Amino acid sequence: MSTEHPTCPDCHALVADLTAHERWHTRLVADVAKAVSQALERR
């Protein structure tokens, strides 16, 4: 019996919980965008 995990369409990682992984991607992008905005404001 094969227990294949789905692959993330964005980063191609094999994941056990694709929904949770997609939430992680969303949070990562939001955190990076916030950090860039804050860095630009400091200039």
N, C-alpha and C positions, 0 to 999 in steps of 0.2 A: 504494500500500500504506500503510495507516494504522498508526501505532505508538502506540496509545493506552496511557496509563499508568493503573494503578488509582488510585482516589481513597480517601484515608483516611476511614473512617467517623466518626472522632472530630473531625478538624479540617478535613476536606474538601480537604486538599492533594493535588495530583497528585504521585504518587511513582513512581519507577522500580522500587523494591524495597520492597513493602509490608511484608514481614516485618521488614526492617531498620528501617523507619520505626516499626513497632509496638514494637520493642525500644527505640527512642529514646523513645517516649512513656512506656513503663514506667519507664525510667531517670529521665526528667524528673519524673514523679510521685513516685518514691522520693526523689529529691534535694530536691524541694520539701517533702515531708513531713518529712524529716530536718531541714531548715532551720527549719521551723516549730516542731518539737519542741525544737530547741536554743534558739530564741528564747524559747519559753515557759519553759524551764528557767532562763534568765538573769533572768527577772522576779522 
